[in-house]
Amino acid sequence: MSDIRRSRGEVLLDFICDDVDQRLNPENEECWHCGGEGETYDCIDGCCEDAESGCPDCARPCLECKLHAGRRAKAIREEVIKANDVDLAVAWLKQVGRWHDGITEDQIRAQLAGAVTAPPSR
């Protein structure tokens, strides 16, 4: 059941996130490198506690998951800019932890307008 107190921007942001997730991973598959665990293990047989399943000392964040997270964040940001919607931008700023009460709608409009006219990033 959805929460009625959610703002229009939050609902739109959820739709954009779902769309980006579908576009980046249409088959909804787990990470090929870590199997969706988010960690990989470089254990050496005979030197680690449990080289078969991985030990905490050899755990490393999965690089493929980090790459996917970066691509996802960039795609969501680009969609928010493309939409040129203040409510959506506020919801996105809150989601990424960059929102504060001192930001005005005029500042958001100006930033969106500047981002729309800027050349695409590589």
C-alpha positions in Angstrom: 0.0 0.0 0.0 1.4 3.4 -0.9 1.7 6.2 1.6 -0.6 9.1 0.8 1.8 11.6 2.4 4.3 11.1 -0.4 4.9 14.1 -2.5 4.3 14.3 -6.2 8.1 14.6 -6.7 8.8 11.4 -4.7 6.3 9.5 -6.8 7.8 10.7 -10.0 11.3 9.9 -8.7 10.2 6.4 -7.9 9.0 6.0 -11.5 12.2 7.3 -12.9 14.3 5.0 -10.7 12.2 2.0 -11.8 12.6 3.0 -15.4 16.3 3.5 -15.1 16.7 0.1 -13.3 14.7 -1.6 -16.1 16.8 0.1 -18.8 20.1 -0.7 -17.2 19.2 -4.3 -16.3 16.2 -5.4 -18.4 16.5 -9.1 -17.3 16.7 -8.1 -13.6 19.8 -10.3 -13.2 22.1 -10.5 -10.3 25.7 -9.2 -10.7 27.7 -11.6 -12.7 30.8 -11.0 -10.6 29.5 -11.3 -7.0 26.1 -12.9 -7.5 24.4 -9.9 -5.9 26.3 -10.1 -2.6 28.1 -6.8 -3.1 31.4 -8.4 -2.1 34.1 -10.6 -3.7 36.7 -12.7 -1.9 40.3 -13.2 -2.9 41.1 -16.0 -0.6 44.1 -18.3 -1.0 43.5 -22.0 -0.3 45.4 -23.0 2.8 46.1 -19.5 4.0 42.5 -18.4 4.9 40.0 -19.7 7.4 37.5 -20.7 4.7 38.9 -20.2 1.2 35.9 -22.0 -0.3 33.2 -19.5 0.7 35.4 -16.5 1.6 36.7 -15.0 4.8 36.2 -11.5 6.2 39.9 -10.6 5.8 39.8 -11.2 2.1 36.4 -9.5 1.4 36.4 -6.6 -1.0 33.6 -4.5 -2.4 32.4 -5.7 -5.8 33.8 -3.4 -8.5 31.0 -4.3 -11.0 28.4 -3.3 -8.4 30.1 0.0 -7.8 30.2 0.6 -11.6 26.5 -0.2 -11.9 25.6 2.1 -9.0 27.5 4.9 -10.6 25.8 4.4 -14.0 22.4 4.2 -12.2 23.0 7.4 -10.2 24.1 9.3 -13.4 21.1 8.1 -15.4 18.7 9.1 -12.6 20.3 12.5 -12.4 20.1 13.0 -16.2 16.4 12.1 -16.2 15.7 14.5 -13.3 17.4 17.3 -15.3 15.6 16.3 -18.5 12.2 16.5 -16.7 12.9 20.1 -15.6 10.5 19.7 -12.7 11.1 21.5 -9.4 9.2 18.9 -7.2 11.1 16.1 -8.8 14.4 17.9 -8.3 13.6 18.5 -4.6 12.8 14.8 -4.1 16.1 13.8 -5.8 18.1 16.3 -3.7 16.6 14.7 -0.6 17.3 11.2 -1.8 21.0 12.0 -2.5 21.4 13.9 0.8 22.0 17.3 -0.7 18.7 19.0 0.3 18.5 21.7 3.0 15.8 24.2 3.9 17.8 27.2 2.5 17.4 26.1 -1.1 14.7 28.0 -2.9 12.5 27.0 -5.9 14.2 29.8 -7.9 17.6 28.4 -7.2 16.4 25.0 -8.3 14.9 26.4 -11.5 18.1 28.2 -12.3 20.2 25.1 -11.7 17.9 23.0 -13.9 17.9 25.6 -16.6 21.7 25.7 -16.5 22.1 22.0 -16.6 19.7 21.6 -19.5 21.7 24.0 -21.7 25.1 22.7 -20.6 26.9 20.2 -23.0 26.4 16.5 -22.0 29.0 15.1 -19.6 31.2 12.2 -20.7 
